[in-house]
């Protein structure tokens, strides 16, 4: 596994962001597609869906808090 890939994995698990996850997925897309890589990509795509939902929820909560503070 390349050092860049290891660094991306570490960054995603230290502080998960959609951008970091997308970057990791892009790197994985460049690897030869065997069962392990395909399974990892599938798992990370599932994780990305969950992360995106949480980000959207956090943004909505922040918006509601701003509206309540302004009222």
Phi, psi and omega in degrees: 000136183289155178298323179298317179295318178299317179297319179296317179298314180300317181295319181295322182276339176284313180215089184295129173225156177297321181296315179296320179293320177296321179295318178296316178298321178297319178295319180294328178298335181279345181281155173302137187273097171250181183299322182294314181293316179298318178295319179295317178299315179300315180296318180292326175295320175298316179298322180296321178299314180296315180298317180298320178296319180292322178296315179297317178298315179299321178294321178293317179299317179298320179295316179298318179297321178296318180295317180295322179292326181285338183282000000 
